[in-house]
Amino acid sequence: MLDHSPDAPAVSKVLIVDDHPILRHGIAQMIEREPDLDPCAEAGSVDEALEVLARQQVDLIVVDLSLAEQSGMDLIRSVRTHYPQVKCLVLTMHDEKLHAERALRAGARGYLMKHETTKKIVIALRCLRDGRIFLSDAIASDLLERMAGASSTAPASPMAALSDRELEVLRLIGRGLKTGDIARTLHRSVHTVEAHRASIKRKLGLRTAQELAHAAFSAMPQ
């Protein structure tokens, strides 16, 4: 229950975006215990999240990268463009070494893995609320080293060579979607998706559709 007394801390409204209802509810319950954070709404897709943003005040968003249709990256980009005052915290199973920098470029202000403790999620949300960026010590160190030119070597993983859209296509392939389904999901032409598939195969050194499907499934967060 929120404290509305004069001495109560300012309350930040938090939107939770995840396509698993049980996870959404669990995150909401964790956040609800904090007097300065209010889990005001939940959404299971990018469209649902944008509907929430259009009708009510939101200060912070907790968003997964893997959603049922569009990627969480698409929501982050939309928020940066249309709601720049709202801060996005990525909470996901996707490897931060591959996705954290991409999420920051898209407009996120923090990146956290789902295995982290409740305390860490709360710390991250307060960090974003205060205008700071939140990253794990490991990824922050890696980013600083590369900015300083200390890591000028080629990407450690071929996956790092994929574009954001190619990673999204690979994710959808891993979910079992066919080319036409991917085109409809991403609102792109079949030709464009086929071009992405060809580029992914080339960058990952794959020859067949079966190898591509196996790589896509293997890249899915466990």
N, CA, C and O of each residue as an XYZ file, in Angstrom:
888
protein
N       0.844     -1.195      0.000
C       0.000      0.000      0.000
C       0.874      1.238      0.000
O       1.856      1.310      0.740
N       0.517      2.233     -0.842
C       1.345      3.416     -0.971
C       1.149      4.346      0.217
O       0.053      4.457      0.767
N       2.227      5.008      0.599
C       2.205      5.969      1.697
C       2.036      7.362      1.104
O       2.911      7.823      0.371
N       0.933      8.044      1.403
C       0.663      9.363      0.850
C       0.929     10.473      1.865
O       0.484     11.603      1.663
N       1.642     10.177      2.946
C       1.953     11.200      3.934
C       2.936     12.206      3.353
O       3.652     11.885      2.404
N       2.987     13.443      3.912
C       3.871     14.482      3.379
C       5.333     14.078      3.321
O       6.071     14.545      2.453
N       5.765     13.208      4.242
C       7.175     12.823      4.295
C       7.487     11.588      3.446
O       8.626     11.122      3.431
N       6.491     11.056      2.742
C       6.715      9.860      1.929
C       7.596     10.190      0.727
O       7.510     11.295      0.192
N       8.443      9.252      0.289
C       9.300      9.509     -0.869
C       8.469      9.622     -2.143
O       7.380      9.055     -2.234
N       8.993     10.363     -3.131
C       8.316     10.466     -4.415
C       8.192      9.072     -5.023
O       9.129      8.275     -4.966
N       7.040      8.787     -5.600
C       6.767      7.447     -6.128
C       6.932      7.444     -7.642
O       6.341      8.272     -8.335
N       7.738      6.513     -8.157
C       7.950      6.358     -9.589
C       7.030      5.266    -10.120
O       6.964      4.175     -9.552
N       6.329      5.553    -11.192
C       5.414      4.600    -11.808
C       6.199      3.675    -12.736
O       6.945      4.135    -13.599
N       6.021      2.359    -12.549
C       6.801      1.368    -13.294
C       5.877      0.511    -14.158
O       4.919     -0.078    -13.659
N       6.171      0.448    -15.449
C       5.476     -0.442    -16.382
C       6.342     -1.679    -16.598
O       7.532     -1.562    -16.890
N       5.753     -2.858    -16.456
C       6.486     -4.120    -16.611
C       6.056     -4.777    -17.912
O       4.872     -5.052    -18.107
N       7.012     -5.032    -18.809
C       6.705     -5.586    -20.131
C       7.422     -6.921    -20.298
O       8.648     -6.973    -20.403
N       6.649     -7.986    -20.320
C       7.173     -9.344    -20.486
C       6.034    -10.195    -21.019
O       4.887    -10.000    -20.619
N       6.321    -11.135    -21.911
C       5.230    -11.924    -22.476
C       4.879    -13.152    -21.640
O       4.086    -13.988    -22.073
N       5.457    -13.268    -20.458
C       5.096    -14.342    -19.525
C       4.354    -13.725    -18.333
O       4.982    -13.068    -17.503
N       3.037    -13.922    -18.229
C       2.261    -13.291    -17.156
C       2.779    -13.592    -15.757
O       2.788    -12.707    -14.902
N       3.210    -14.823    -15.510
C       3.685    -15.179    -14.173
C       4.928    -14.365    -13.811
O       5.057    -13.900    -12.678
N       5.840    -14.191    -14.766
C       7.031    -13.385    -14.514
C       6.666    -11.927    -14.270
O       7.219    -11.280    -13.380
N       5.724    -11.411    -15.071
C       5.284    -10.021    -14.874
C       4.746     -9.824    -13.465
O       5.109     -8.872    -12.775
N       3.875    -10.736    -13.049
C       3.281    -10.610    -11.724
C       4.335    -10.719    -10.625
O       4.278    -10.004     -9.625
N       5.300    -11.625    -10.824
C       6.349    -11.777     -9.831
C       7.192    -10.523     -9.687
O       7.517    -10.110     -8.573
N       7.547     -9.919    -10.808
C       8.323     -8.676    -10.770
C       7.504     -7.569    -10.107
O       8.023     -6.798     -9.300
N       6.216     -7.498    -10.459
C       5.345     -6.479     -9.865
C       5.267     -6.625     -8.350
O       5.320     -5.632     -7.625
N       5.143     -7.848     -7.878
C       5.054     -8.083     -6.436
C       6.345     -7.662     -5.730
O       6.313     -7.113     -4.629
N       7.488     -7.928     -6.386
C       8.769     -7.533     -5.792
C       8.872     -6.016     -5.684
O       9.287     -5.484     -4.654
N       8.488     -5.324     -6.758
C       8.611     -3.872     -6.796
C       7.612     -3.214     -5.845
O       7.890     -2.162     -5.268
N       6.445     -3.847     -5.689
C       5.373     -3.273     -4.880
C       5.760     -3.109     -3.419
O       5.172     -2.301     -2.701
N       6.748     -3.874     -2.984
C       7.186     -3.782     -1.585
C       7.948     -2.489     -1.295
O       8.134     -2.116     -0.137
N       8.387     -1.810     -2.355
C       9.204     -0.607     -2.184
C       8.307      0.628     -2.122
O       7.450      0.805     -2.987
N       8.489      1.489     -1.111
C       7.595      2.645     -0.946
C       7.710      3.693     -2.050
O       6.789      4.486     -2.246
N       8.833      3.704     -2.773
C       9.038      4.728     -3.799
C       8.858      4.198     -5.217
O       9.149      4.906     -6.181
N       8.379      2.949     -5.358
C       8.164      2.360     -6.680
C       6.757      1.767     -6.743
O       6.346      1.028     -5.848
N       6.030      2.095     -7.800
C       4.656      1.619     -7.956
C       4.519      0.894     -9.299
O       4.563      1.539    -10.346
N       4.353     -0.445     -9.288
C       4.136     -1.177    -10.535
C       2.740     -0.877    -11.061
O       1.793     -1.610    -10.776
N       2.616      0.192    -11.823
C       1.309      0.739    -12.178
C       0.615     -0.019    -13.296
O      -0.604      0.071    -13.436
N       1.385     -0.779    -14.109
C       0.761     -1.474    -15.235
C       1.668     -2.584    -15.733
O       2.874     -2.588    -15.486
N       1.051     -3.537    -16.446
C       1.788     -4.635    -17.066
C       1.378     -4.733    -18.529
O       0.269     -4.351    -18.902
N       2.292     -5.251    -19.357
C       2.004     -5.450    -20.776
C       2.760     -6.670    -21.261
O       3.846     -6.981    -20.773
N       2.161     -7.371    -22.248
C       2.789     -8.573    -22.772
C       3.381     -8.407    -24.150
O       3.964     -9.344    -24.694
N       3.235     -7.205    -24.731
C       3.747     -6.962    -26.085
C       4.089     -5.497    -26.245
O       3.769     -4.673    -25.387
N       4.746     -5.177    -27.358
C       5.084     -3.784    -27.650
C       3.816     -2.954    -27.806
O       3.726     -1.854    -27.261
N       2.841     -3.466    -28.542
C       1.601     -2.718    -28.767
C       0.875     -2.445    -27.460
O       0.380     -1.338    -27.247
N       0.804     -3.445    -26.577
C       0.143     -3.248    -25.286
C       0.876     -2.201    -24.462
O       0.245     -1.373    -23.805
N       2.201     -2.232    -24.491
C       2.994     -1.262    -23.737
C       2.760      0.153    -24.251
O       2.635      1.088    -23.461
N       2.700      0.314    -25.563
C       2.472      1.641    -26.147
C       1.072      2.151    -25.808
O       0.876      3.353    -25.633
N       0.111      1.256    -25.716
C      -1.247      1.649    -25.309
C      -1.238      2.179    -23.875
O      -1.903      3.170    -23.572
N      -0.484      1.516    -22.992
C      -0.372      1.980    -21.610
C       0.260      3.367    -21.571
O      -0.226      4.259    -20.875
N       1.337      3.544    -22.314
C       2.047      4.821    -22.318
C       1.173      5.955    -22.845
O       1.323      7.105    -22.432
N       0.262      5.628    -23.756
C      -0.593      6.652    -24.355
C      -1.682      7.128    -23.397
O      -2.215      8.226    -23.562
N      -2.015      6.310    -22.396
C      -3.151      6.665    -21.552
C      -2.792      6.993    -20.099
O      -3.638      7.506    -19.366
N      -1.567      6.711    -19.669
C      -1.241      7.018    -18.277
C       0.235      7.346    -18.097
O       1.071      7.036    -18.946
N       0.529      7.978    -16.976
C       1.908      8.357    -16.679
C       2.730      7.132    -16.334
O       2.308      6.279    -15.552
N       3.914      7.057    -16.930
C       4.893      6.016    -16.613
C       6.254      6.683    -16.503
O       6.616      7.504    -17.346
N       7.002      6.338    -15.475
C       8.338      6.912    -15.285
C       9.442      5.943    -15.699
O      10.464      6.345    -16.254
N       9.216      4.653    -15.418
C      10.232      3.637    -15.670
C       9.583      2.426    -16.336
O       8.426      2.104    -16.066
N      10.337      1.763    -17.205
C       9.853      0.546    -17.843
C      10.860     -0.573    -17.606
O      12.057     -0.392    -17.830
N      10.385     -1.709    -17.162
C      11.185     -2.936    -17.104
C      10.762     -3.777    -18.298
O       9.599     -4.171    -18.385
N      11.677     -4.062    -19.219
C      11.287     -4.727    -20.462
C      12.228     -5.881    -20.797
O      13.447     -5.763    -20.671
N      11.642     -6.994    -21.224
C      12.418     -8.125    -21.727
C      12.714     -7.879    -23.202
O      11.957     -7.179    -23.875
N      13.793     -8.441    -23.707
C      14.095     -8.314    -25.130
C      13.260     -9.276    -25.963
O      12.922     -8.965    -27.105
N      12.924    -10.434    -25.413
C      12.149    -11.441    -26.143
C      10.672    -11.293    -25.799
O      10.238    -11.630    -24.697
N       9.909    -10.783    -26.763
C       8.469    -10.675    -26.604
C       7.803    -11.528    -27.668
O       8.467    -12.023    -28.578
N       6.506    -11.700    -27.558
C       5.803    -12.632    -28.434
C       5.928    -12.253    -29.910
O       6.043    -13.133    -30.763
N       5.907    -10.978    -30.214
C       5.976    -10.547    -31.603
C       7.202     -9.660    -31.789
O       8.300    -10.164    -32.025
N       7.026     -8.352    -31.686
C       8.169     -7.465    -31.840
C       9.144     -7.624    -30.666
O       8.780     -8.086    -29.585
N      10.384     -7.226    -30.920
C      11.409     -7.298    -29.886
C      11.255     -6.160    -28.890
O      10.689     -5.112    -29.202
N      11.770     -6.384    -27.683
C      11.833     -5.306    -26.713
C      12.649     -4.130    -27.225
O      12.428     -2.995    -26.803
N      13.591     -4.385    -28.132
C      14.378     -3.302    -28.737
C      13.464     -2.327    -29.468
O      13.704     -1.120    -29.445
N      12.415     -2.839    -30.117
C      11.484     -1.968    -30.835
C      10.756     -1.044    -29.867
O      10.534      0.128    -30.169
N      10.387     -1.570    -28.708
C       9.745     -0.728    -27.700
C      10.711      0.334    -27.196
O      10.339      1.499    -27.054
N      11.943     -0.062    -26.928
C      12.939      0.893    -26.429
C      13.137      2.034    -27.415
O      13.227      3.193    -27.010
N      13.204      1.724    -28.696
C      13.370      2.766    -29.717
C      12.153      3.687    -29.765
O      12.299      4.903    -29.895
N      10.955      3.115    -29.661
C       9.734      3.930    -29.677
C       9.674      4.848    -28.465
O       9.287      6.011    -28.578
N      10.057      4.326    -27.313
C      10.048      5.127    -26.091
C      11.040      6.273    -26.219
O      10.723      7.406    -25.857
N      12.231      5.999    -26.727
C      13.232      7.054    -26.888
C      12.704      8.173    -27.785
O      12.976      9.347    -27.538
N      11.947      7.812    -28.827
C      11.444      8.797    -29.783
C      10.242      9.560    -29.252
O      10.183     10.784    -29.368
N       9.280      8.845    -28.669
C       8.004      9.465    -28.311
C       7.853      9.785    -26.825
O       7.049     10.645    -26.464
N       8.607      9.114    -25.960
C       8.510      9.350    -24.519
C       9.922      9.440    -23.925
O      10.290      8.617    -23.088
N      10.703     10.418    -24.345
C      12.123     10.472    -23.933
C      12.326     10.627    -22.429
O      13.416     10.361    -21.922
N      11.289     11.055    -21.712
C      11.413     11.200    -20.261
C      11.307      9.865    -19.538
O      11.650      9.773    -18.359
N      10.841      8.836    -20.225
C      10.669      7.510    -19.622
C      11.963      6.713    -19.765
O      12.548      6.677    -20.848
N      12.412      6.082    -18.699
C      13.671      5.340    -18.703
C      13.398      3.833    -18.774
O      12.537      3.313    -18.064
N      14.143      3.147    -19.638
C      13.945      1.706    -19.850
C      15.072      0.884    -19.220
O      16.251      1.145    -19.456
N      14.695     -0.102    -18.424
C      15.627     -1.081    -17.870
C      15.353     -2.421    -18.540
O      14.243     -2.946    -18.442
N      16.344     -2.975    -19.214
C      16.208     -4.298    -19.814
C      16.432     -5.345    -18.733
O      17.437     -5.315    -18.023
N      15.483     -6.274    -18.614
C      15.597     -7.404    -17.681
C      15.338     -8.656    -18.504
O      14.200     -8.922    -18.891
N      16.388     -9.426    -18.774
C      16.282    -10.470    -19.790
C      17.193    -11.652    -19.486
O      18.025    -11.599    -18.580
N      17.023    -12.712    -20.256
C      17.914    -13.858    -20.200
C      19.013    -13.764    -21.250
O      19.943    -14.570    -21.246
N      18.914    -12.786    -22.151
C      19.884    -12.667    -23.232
C      21.240    -12.187    -22.708
O      21.314    -11.295    -21.863
N      22.298    -12.792    -23.223
C      23.670    -12.518    -22.794
C      23.987    -11.029    -22.892
O      23.883    -10.433    -23.964
N      24.373    -10.434    -21.764
C      24.663     -9.004    -21.753
C      25.868     -8.645    -22.607
O      25.941     -7.527    -23.118
N      26.822     -9.566    -22.777
C      28.003     -9.259    -23.593
C      27.634     -9.035    -25.051
O      28.323     -8.307    -25.765
N      26.551     -9.658    -25.494
C      26.116     -9.526    -26.882
C      25.071     -8.437    -27.054
O      25.024     -7.788    -28.099
N      24.233     -8.227    -26.048
C      23.066     -7.367    -26.246
C      23.080     -6.056    -25.463
O      22.348     -5.137    -25.831
N      23.874     -5.926    -24.406
C      23.800     -4.727    -23.560
C      24.130     -3.461    -24.330
O      23.396     -2.476    -24.246
N      25.225     -3.474    -25.080
C      25.607     -2.274    -25.819
C      24.561     -1.922    -26.876
O      24.272     -0.747    -27.099
N      23.995     -2.941    -27.524
C      22.943     -2.692    -28.517
C      21.726     -2.041    -27.858
O      21.124     -1.121    -28.412
N      21.372     -2.535    -26.663
C      20.223     -1.966    -25.958
C      20.469     -0.512    -25.573
O      19.567      0.320    -25.672
N      21.680     -0.206    -25.137
C      22.012      1.178    -24.789
C      21.940      2.079    -26.014
O      21.440      3.201    -25.934
N      22.436      1.594    -27.145
C      22.364      2.383    -28.379
C      20.915      2.628    -28.781
O      20.588      3.682    -29.327
N      20.049      1.654    -28.511
C      18.632      1.796    -28.860
C      17.923      2.801    -27.950
O      16.886      3.352    -28.321
N      18.476      3.037    -26.766
C      17.879      4.009    -25.857
C      17.672      3.532    -24.436
O      17.217      4.305    -23.593
N      17.996      2.269    -24.141
C      17.865      1.777    -22.767
C      18.862      2.486    -21.857
O      19.901      2.969    -22.308
N      18.533      2.539    -20.582
C      19.422      3.179    -19.604
C      19.997      2.181    -18.609
O      20.768      2.551    -17.723
N      19.616      0.902    -18.758
C      20.153     -0.116    -17.881
C      19.937     -1.495    -18.458
O      19.054     -1.700    -19.291
N      20.750     -2.449    -18.009
C      20.665     -3.825    -18.518
C      20.950     -4.774    -17.373
O      21.958     -4.643    -16.678
N      20.050     -5.738    -17.178
C      20.163     -6.647    -16.048
C      19.686     -8.031    -16.477
O      18.714     -8.165    -17.220
N      20.385     -9.050    -15.999
C      19.985    -10.424    -16.290
C      18.914    -10.874    -15.286
O      18.899    -10.422    -14.141
N      18.021    -11.767    -15.727
C      16.894    -12.172    -14.895
C      17.292    -12.981    -13.665
O      16.499    -13.114    -12.732
N      18.501    -13.519    -13.650
C      18.895    -14.291    -12.468
C      19.353    -13.399    -11.312
O      19.646    -13.896    -10.225
N      19.415    -12.082    -11.542
C      19.849    -11.186    -10.472
C      18.801    -11.133     -9.359
O      17.643    -11.494     -9.565
N      19.219    -10.686     -8.198
C      18.330    -10.632     -7.037
C      17.343     -9.472     -7.144
O      17.540     -8.525     -7.906
N      16.288     -9.578     -6.364
C      15.304     -8.493     -6.302
C      15.961     -7.179     -5.916
O      15.632     -6.124     -6.458
N      16.884     -7.252     -4.983
C      17.574     -6.041     -4.527
C      18.268     -5.345     -5.686
O      18.253     -4.116     -5.771
N      18.877     -6.118     -6.582
C      19.597     -5.528     -7.713
C      18.627     -4.836     -8.677
O      18.945     -3.781     -9.225
N      17.450     -5.424     -8.884
C      16.450     -4.803     -9.755
C      16.011     -3.459     -9.187
O      15.895     -2.476     -9.919
N      15.772     -3.421     -7.896
C      15.352     -2.180     -7.241
C      16.450     -1.136     -7.319
O      16.176      0.032     -7.594
N      17.686     -1.542     -7.080
C      18.822     -0.615     -7.179
C      18.911     -0.049     -8.590
O      19.127      1.149     -8.775
N      18.742     -0.920     -9.585
C      18.822     -0.483    -10.976
C      17.729      0.530    -11.305
O      18.001      1.539    -11.956
N      16.498      0.275    -10.864
C      15.403      1.198    -11.136
C      15.653      2.564    -10.494
O      15.394      3.596    -11.113
N      16.147      2.573     -9.279
C      16.438      3.845     -8.618
C      17.590      4.566     -9.301
O      17.616      5.796     -9.359
N      18.529      3.808     -9.810
C      19.656      4.386    -10.536
C      19.151      5.111    -11.789
O      19.547      6.247    -12.053
N      18.280      4.456    -12.556
C      17.716      5.066    -13.756
C      16.881      6.291    -13.402
O      16.952      7.320    -14.074
N      16.092      6.169    -12.341
C      15.245      7.283    -11.908
C      16.081      8.524    -11.598
O      15.649      9.653    -11.830
N      17.284      8.296    -11.071
C      18.163      9.399    -10.699
C      19.002      9.906    -11.866
O      19.878     10.752    -11.688
N      18.727      9.377    -13.071
C      19.415      9.876    -14.255
C      20.728      9.199    -14.567
O      21.507      9.702    -15.377
N      20.989      8.066    -13.937
C      22.242      7.347    -14.189
C      21.984      6.069    -14.984
O      20.849      5.603    -15.086
N      23.052      5.514    -15.543
C      22.990      4.262    -16.289
C      23.378      3.116    -15.365
O      24.293      3.253    -14.553
N      22.682      1.982    -15.487
C      23.000      0.825    -14.656
C      23.446     -0.341    -15.526
O      22.724     -0.773    -16.424
N      24.657     -0.849    -15.245
C      25.193     -2.032    -15.912
C      25.917     -2.879    -14.867
O      26.321     -2.370    -13.821
N      26.080     -4.162    -15.151
C      26.887     -4.991    -14.263
C      28.333     -4.518    -14.322
O      28.741     -3.872    -15.287
N      29.101     -4.837    -13.296
C      30.510     -4.431    -13.270
C      31.270     -4.998    -14.474
O      32.122     -4.322    -15.050
N      30.956     -6.238    -14.849
C      31.681     -6.892    -15.935
C      31.447     -6.194    -17.262
O      32.404     -5.925    -17.988
N      30.195     -5.892    -17.597
C      29.917     -5.274    -18.888
C      30.351     -3.812    -18.898
O      30.781     -3.310    -19.936
N      30.248     -3.121    -17.769
C      30.714     -1.738    -17.697
C      32.207     -1.668    -17.959
O      32.676     -0.792    -18.686
N      32.960     -2.600    -17.360
C      34.404     -2.645    -17.567
C      34.740     -2.933    -19.030
O      35.643     -2.324    -19.604
N      33.998     -3.868    -19.622
C      34.238     -4.226    -21.023
C      33.980     -3.039    -21.945
O      34.760     -2.789    -22.864
N      32.895     -2.308    -21.709
C      32.566     -1.155    -22.546
C      33.619     -0.063    -22.409
O      34.015      0.551    -23.400
N      34.073      0.179    -21.181
C      35.085      1.209    -20.965
C      36.408      0.843    -21.636
O      37.085      1.702    -22.200
N      36.768     -0.434    -21.570
C      38.004     -0.872    -22.216
C      37.947     -0.672    -23.727
O      38.921     -0.240    -24.345
N      36.798     -0.990    -24.312
C      36.679     -0.840    -25.762
C      36.629      0.629    -26.164
O      37.141      1.002    -27.220
N      36.016      1.464    -25.331
C      36.004      2.901    -25.614
C      37.411      3.476    -25.549
O      37.751      4.403    -26.283
N      38.233      2.907    -24.650
C      39.609      3.373    -24.495
C      40.544      2.769    -25.532
O      41.732      3.088    -25.561
N      40.009      1.891    -26.389
C      40.836      1.289    -27.425
C      41.614      0.091    -26.975
O      42.502     -0.379    -27.686
N      41.291     -0.425    -25.777
C      42.043     -1.555    -25.251
C      41.609     -2.865    -25.864
O      42.324     -3.862    -25.760
N      40.433     -2.886    -26.510
C      39.929     -4.117    -27.115
C      39.623     -3.859    -28.580
O      38.459     -3.745    -28.963
N      40.636     -3.768    -29.378
C      40.468     -3.452    -30.793
C      40.458     -4.699    -31.654
O      40.491     -4.606    -32.881
N      40.413     -5.862    -31.028
C      40.424     -7.105    -31.786
C      39.049     -7.391    -32.366
O      38.088     -6.686    -32.058
N      38.945     -8.414    -33.201
C      37.675     -8.793    -33.808
C      36.724     -9.311    -32.735
O      37.174     -9.761    -31.682
N      35.407     -9.254    -32.986
C      34.439     -9.747    -32.008
C      34.730    -11.184    -31.583
O      35.099    -12.026    -32.402
N      34.559    -11.447    -30.291
C      34.862    -12.777    -29.771
C      33.908    -13.825    -30.319
O      34.286    -14.987    -30.470
N      32.697    -13.435    -30.614
C      31.697    -14.368    -31.116
C      31.190    -13.901    -32.471
O      30.992    -12.702    -32.667
N      30.974    -14.826    -33.420
C      30.408    -14.424    -34.709
C      29.052    -13.738    -34.551
O      28.681    -12.911    -35.384
N      28.311    -14.071    -33.497
C      27.015    -13.440    -33.262
C      27.133    -11.926    -33.141
O      26.215    -11.191    -33.505
N      28.272    -11.465    -32.626
C      28.475    -10.034    -32.444
C      28.534     -9.294    -33.777
O      28.359     -8.076    -33.819
N      28.780    -10.022    -34.864
C      28.843     -9.393    -36.181
C      27.460     -9.165    -36.782
O      27.327     -8.439    -37.766
N      26.425     -9.781    -36.197
C      25.074     -9.627    -36.723
C      24.507     -8.261    -36.348
O      24.789     -7.732    -35.273
N      23.706     -7.701    -37.250
C      23.017     -6.450    -36.954
C      21.877     -6.719    -35.980
O      21.522     -7.872    -35.737
N      21.301     -5.650    -35.419
C      20.177     -5.811    -34.505
C      19.015     -6.532    -35.185
O      18.394     -7.411    -34.587
N      18.718     -6.162    -36.439
C      17.609     -6.797    -37.143
C      17.915     -8.255    -37.444
O      17.026     -9.103    -37.370
N      19.170     -8.557    -37.785
C      19.542     -9.949    -38.041
C      19.409    -10.788    -36.772
O      18.986    -11.943    -36.837
N      19.762    -10.227    -35.634
C      19.585    -10.939    -34.370
C      18.105    -11.197    -34.097
O      17.736    -12.247    -33.571
N      17.267    -10.234    -34.456
C      15.837    -10.408    -34.256
C      15.297    -11.503    -35.171
O      14.489    -12.325    -34.741
N      15.733    -11.520    -36.419
C      15.322    -12.578    -37.341
C      15.794    -13.929    -36.818
O      15.042    -14.903    -36.857
N      17.018    -13.999    -36.333
C      17.550    -15.249    -35.789
C      16.727    -15.708    -34.595
O      16.468    -16.902    -34.445
N      16.310    -14.770    -33.738
C      15.488    -15.113    -32.575
C      14.155    -15.728    -33.018
O      13.686    -16.707    -32.437
N      13.564    -15.144    -34.042
C      12.271    -15.640    -34.510
C      12.417    -16.987    -35.207
O      11.528    -17.833    -35.107
N      13.523    -17.195    -35.909
C      13.793    -18.513    -36.486
C      13.900    -19.542    -35.360
O      13.380    -20.652    -35.468
N      14.578    -19.159    -34.283
C      14.722    -20.050    -33.141
C      13.401    -20.389    -32.478
O      13.286    -21.425    -31.823
N      12.405    -19.534    -32.637
C      11.076    -19.802    -32.088
C      10.234    -20.646    -33.030
O       9.087    -20.975    -32.730
N      10.821    -20.997    -34.185
C      10.123    -21.877    -35.116
C       9.320    -21.174    -36.188
O       8.564    -21.829    -36.906
N       9.454    -19.848    -36.326
C       8.689    -19.119    -37.327
C       9.308    -19.298    -38.716
O      10.529    -19.329    -38.874
N       8.435    -19.415    -39.713
C       8.869    -19.494    -41.099
C       9.077    -18.091    -41.656
O       8.734    -17.100    -41.012
N       9.644    -18.017    -42.862
C       9.985    -16.717    -43.448
C       8.772    -15.803    -43.545
O       8.855    -14.628    -43.189
N       7.638    -16.331    -44.026
C       6.439    -15.508    -44.143
C       5.948    -15.001    -42.804
O       5.515    -13.854    -42.689
N       6.012    -15.859    -41.781
C       5.600    -15.455    -40.437
C       6.502    -14.347    -39.899
O       6.031    -13.387    -39.288
N       7.803    -14.495    -40.134
C       8.759    -13.483    -39.674
C       8.487    -12.154    -40.373
O       8.527    -11.100    -39.739
N       8.213    -12.200    -41.670
C       7.928    -10.984    -42.427
C       6.711    -10.260    -41.848
O       6.728     -9.038    -41.695
N       5.658    -11.011    -41.528
C       4.457    -10.397    -40.958
C       4.726     -9.855    -39.552
O       4.239     -8.783    -39.194
N       5.491    -10.587    -38.770
C       5.787    -10.151    -37.406
C       6.583     -8.854    -37.386
O       6.315     -7.958    -36.585
N       7.574     -8.765    -38.282
C       8.460     -7.598    -38.320
C       7.960     -6.505    -39.256
O       8.585     -5.452    -39.381
N       6.826     -6.761    -39.916
C       6.277     -5.798    -40.872
C       7.304     -5.471    -41.969
O       7.530     -4.314    -42.324
N       7.905     -6.538    -42.481
C       8.868     -6.424    -43.570
C       8.440     -7.365    -44.691
O       7.609     -8.251    -44.489
N       9.018     -7.164    -45.878
C       8.695     -8.049    -47.001
C       9.399     -9.388    -46.842
O      10.402     -9.498    -46.136
N       8.856    -10.410    -47.513
C       9.504    -11.721    -47.516
C      10.898    -11.612    -48.110
O      11.832    -12.255    -47.630
N      11.044    -10.804    -49.146
C      12.362    -10.611    -49.781
C      13.377    -10.076    -48.768
O      14.522    -10.528    -48.731
N      12.954     -9.114    -47.952
C      13.864     -8.534    -46.955
C      14.275     -9.586    -45.928
O      15.445     -9.667    -45.553
N      13.323    -10.386    -45.476
C      13.640    -11.435    -44.491
C      14.578    -12.462    -45.105
O      15.511    -12.917    -44.445
N      14.346    -12.832    -46.353
C      15.241    -13.781    -47.027
C      16.652    -13.214    -47.133
O      17.634    -13.944    -46.992
N      16.748    -11.919    -47.380
C      18.073    -11.277    -47.436
C      18.760    -11.333    -46.078
O      19.968    -11.558    -45.995
N      17.984    -11.127    -45.010
C      18.547    -11.219    -43.659
C      19.020    -12.646    -43.378
O      20.092    -12.851    -42.808
N      18.221    -13.618    -43.777
C      18.597    -15.016    -43.568
C      19.909    -15.333    -44.283
O      20.783    -15.996    -43.723
N      20.042    -14.863    -45.509
C      21.264    -15.111    -46.278
C      22.465    -14.446    -45.612
O      23.551    -15.024    -45.552
N      22.264    -13.245    -45.119
C      23.357    -12.526    -44.458
C      23.766    -13.222    -43.159
O      24.953    -13.317    -42.849
N      22.790    -13.703    -42.410
C      23.088    -14.424    -41.162
C      23.903    -15.681    -41.468
O      24.901    -15.957    -40.801
N      23.481    -16.428    -42.461
C      24.200    -17.647    -42.829
C      25.633    -17.330    -43.232
O      26.563    -18.045    -42.857
N      25.808    -16.261    -43.993
C      27.159    -15.891    -44.432
C      28.029    -15.502    -43.237
O      29.168    -15.956    -43.129
N      27.507    -14.672    -42.349
C      28.293    -14.189    -41.218
C      28.618    -15.293    -40.219
O      29.660    -15.261    -39.564
N      27.718    -16.271    -40.105
C      27.933    -17.356    -39.147
C      28.579    -18.582    -39.781
O      28.825    -19.578    -39.101
N      28.855    -18.512    -41.090
C      29.494    -19.626    -41.768
C      28.595    -20.845    -41.901
O      29.062    -21.980    -41.807
N      27.311    -20.611    -42.120
C      26.341    -21.697    -42.237
C      26.003    -21.937    -43.711
O      26.030    -21.012    -44.523
N      25.682    -23.194    -44.044
C      25.415    -23.519    -45.454
C      23.960    -23.854    -45.733
O      23.451    -23.534    -46.807
N      23.295    -24.477    -44.807
C      21.947    -24.968    -45.077
C      20.931    -24.344    -44.124
O      21.285    -23.769    -43.095
N      19.633    -24.480    -44.507
C      18.561    -24.004    -43.650
C      18.534    -24.771    -42.334
O      18.180    -24.215    -41.294
N      18.907    -26.045    -42.378
C      18.935    -26.852    -41.165
C      20.001    -26.334    -40.203
O      19.763    -26.244    -38.998
N      21.176    -25.993    -40.734
C      22.233    -25.436    -39.886
C      21.802    -24.100    -39.287
O      22.101    -23.799    -38.131
N      21.090    -23.297    -40.095
C      20.596    -22.015    -39.603
C      19.591    -22.219    -38.474
O      19.651    -21.530    -37.456
N      18.676    -23.158    -38.651
C      17.674    -23.441    -37.622
C      18.341    -23.916    -36.328
O      17.952    -23.515    -35.231
N      19.348    -24.775    -36.478
C      20.062    -25.279    -35.290
C      20.782    -24.131    -34.574
O      20.736    -24.036    -33.347
N      21.444    -23.263    -35.344
C      22.146    -22.130    -34.733
C      21.176    -21.188    -34.038
O      21.463    -20.655    -32.967
N      20.004    -20.989    -34.678
C      19.007    -20.101    -34.080
C      18.485    -20.669    -32.777
O      18.337    -19.940    -31.796
N      18.204    -21.963    -32.754
C      17.720    -22.595    -31.533
C      18.779    -22.551    -30.433
O      18.464    -22.319    -29.266
N      20.038    -22.776    -30.818
C      21.142    -22.776    -29.843
C      21.355    -21.398    -29.252
O      21.814    -21.270    -28.117
N      21.018    -20.348    -30.026
C      21.236    -18.971    -29.567
C      20.125    -18.497    -28.654
O      20.252    -17.447    -28.025
N      19.021    -19.262    -28.566
C      17.912    -18.861    -27.703
C      18.340    -18.937    -26.245
O      19.012    -19.891    -25.853
N      17.958    -17.931    -25.417
C      18.308    -18.006    -23.998
C      17.644    -19.195    -23.336
O      16.473    -19.477    -23.589
N      18.386    -19.898    -22.485
C      17.868    -21.096    -21.823
C      17.231    -20.740    -20.477
O      16.739    -21.623    -19.774
